[in-house]
Amino acid sequence: MPDMPILILFAKFPLPGLAKTRLIPALGERGAAAVHRRLAERTVATLSSSGLPVEIRYTGAAKAEFYKWLGTDVALAPQAEGDLSDRLIDAARDMPHIFFGADTPDLEPRHILAAAKALDDHDIVIGPAKDGGYYLIGMRQARPELLTDMPWSTEQVCPETLHRAEALGLSVALIETLSDCDRPEDLPQWPWLTEELA
């Protein structure tokens, strides 16, 4: 039976001025942080409900503050120093694992389970985002070649990843495309994110 993948979520503590900074022009520092809090809490609950092991790679506060915020049912490990490539490569392992960010409001357990199943017979699984990036990437073993020198936060992330995987001879499964919530113009898709913001 294939190994169950571990779900690895990268999460920042919801501090005003440091979380969801691209939303600050529309919501202010406190509002942007509140949206991030809601997204992260929902993502943790969704990952946990899949029945697969969850690890949160945290930054922005001490481990004790994350336990107070998100509970003690998930494993916590600090994010590595450096850019996103450095943090992802540090968290990778030589067993099935799937990386997530906390900015996909429509993520459901079915997406997680589809990604996990895809790793039974594919080297890589990707959940494409409508902006050209991806909301999840899973690997049967660490593949730093897919994470190094990547044009993060551009529409080239997913196409470049697919190009590299093909060049390496890796089999790739694509699951359903979803939207990320990154910019003010994304917010109207999910009114619940901004309801009753302090």
N, C-alpha and C positions, 0 to 999 in steps of 0.2 A: 504494500500500500504506500502511495507517495507520502512524503513528509508534509505535514500541515505547514503552510507558510506563516511566518510571523508578520503581523501588521505593524508598521513603524510610522508613527505620526510625528511630524515636526511641528512643535507648538511653541509660541511665544507667549509670555505672560501678558495679560491685557492691560498694560500700563498706558494711560493717556499720553499721546505724543510719540509713542514708540510702536504701537500696534496699528495695523491697517492704515499706514500713513497716506496712502493714495486716496483714502476716503475723507481725510481731514478737511479738504476744501468744501465738501458738501455737508459734513456732519459735525465738524469740530473735533478736537482731540478726544474729548470724553465720549462723544457719539461713535467715533470710529473704533475706539477701544471696546465699547459696549457691543458693537456688531461683531468684532473679533471674538469677544467672550461667548456670544451666542453661537457663532459658527464652531468654535472649538468645542464647546460643550456638546453640541449636536453631533459633531464628528466623532468624539470619544464614545458617546452613547451608541452611535451607529456601528462603529468598529466593534465595540464590546458585544453588541447583540448578534454579531456574526458567529460567535462561538469559537473564533480563532484567537490565538494569543496576541496581545497588544502590548507594544512598547511605545512610550512617549519620549521622544528626544526633546528635552526642554531647554529654554533659555529665557532670560529676563528676570528670574527670581530664583530663590533657593528651592531645593527639592521639597522642603517642608511646606512652602507656600503652594506648590503645585498639588501636593497631597490634600491640603485644605480645600483647594479649589475643585479638583477633579476626583477626589476620593483615592482610596488605597487599593483599588481592584486592578490597577494596571501597573506595569513595570515602568520605572522612570530611569532615564540615563541622560546625562548632560550632553547637549550638542557640542561638537568639536568646534574649535576656533577656526576662522577662515571663511571663505565664501561658500556658496551653496554646494558647489562641487566637493569641497573639502568635507562638509558636514555629511553629505550623502555617502561619500566613499568611506568615511569613518564608521558609519552605521551599517554598511553592507556586511554580509556574511556569506560563508560558503554553504548555504542551505537556502531553501526557498524563502523569499521575503518580498514584501510589497510596501513601497513608500507612498505616503499620503501627505498632503498639506491640509490645512484646516479652512479651506476657502471654497468648498464645493457644496452649496446648500442642498442640491438634489441628490447627493450621494445616499444610496440605500444599501441595506444588507445584500440585496441581489447582485449589485455591482461588485461587491467585495467577493461574494461566493463565486461569481462568474470568473473573476480574475484568478482566484485561487484554483479553480478547476482548470483554467487554461494552462496553468503551470504544470499540470500533470503531463502534458505532452508538447509544450512549447518552452523554449529557453527564456523568452521574454513575453510579458503581457503589458499592454499600454491601454489606459483609459484616456482617449484624446479629449482635450478641452476645445471648445469652439473658438478660442482665441489663438489656436495654433500650438499651444503647449499641451501638457497632459495633467490630469488630476490624480493619476496613479501610474506608477511603473513598478512592475514586479519582475523578479529574476530568480532563476533556479539556483544560481550562485553569483557571487560578486562579479560585476562587469564594469570596472572603473573606466573602461574605454568609452562607455556610453554616457559617462557623467563628467568627464574631464573637458575643460575648455568649451563648455556648452554656452550658446548665446541665450542665457536665461532671460526670462521676461520678454521674449520676442515671439513672433509667430513662427520662427524657424525651429523651435525646440523639438516639436514632434517630428517634422520632416527630417531634421538632421539626425535624430535618434534612429529613425527607420533606415536612413541611408547608412549609418554606421553599422547597424545590426546586419543589414544585408551584406555589407563588405566583410563582416566577420563570419558570415555563414550561419547566423543565428536565426532560429525560427521565432516568429513574432505573431502573437494573437492580439487583435484589436477588439475591445469591447465597446459598449455604447458611449457615444460622445455626449459630454455634459458641459454646462457653462460654469465658469468660476466667477466669484464675486470679488473683483479687484478694484474696479473704478466706479466713480459716482454714477455713470450711466448704466451700470449693471444693477443698481439697487432696486429699480421698479419691478424687476422680475420676482422679487421676494419681499413683499410688504411687511411680513412678520419680522424681518430683521431689524426694521427701524421703528416698530411700534413702541410707544411709551418710552422712548429713550430719555434718559435723564439729561 
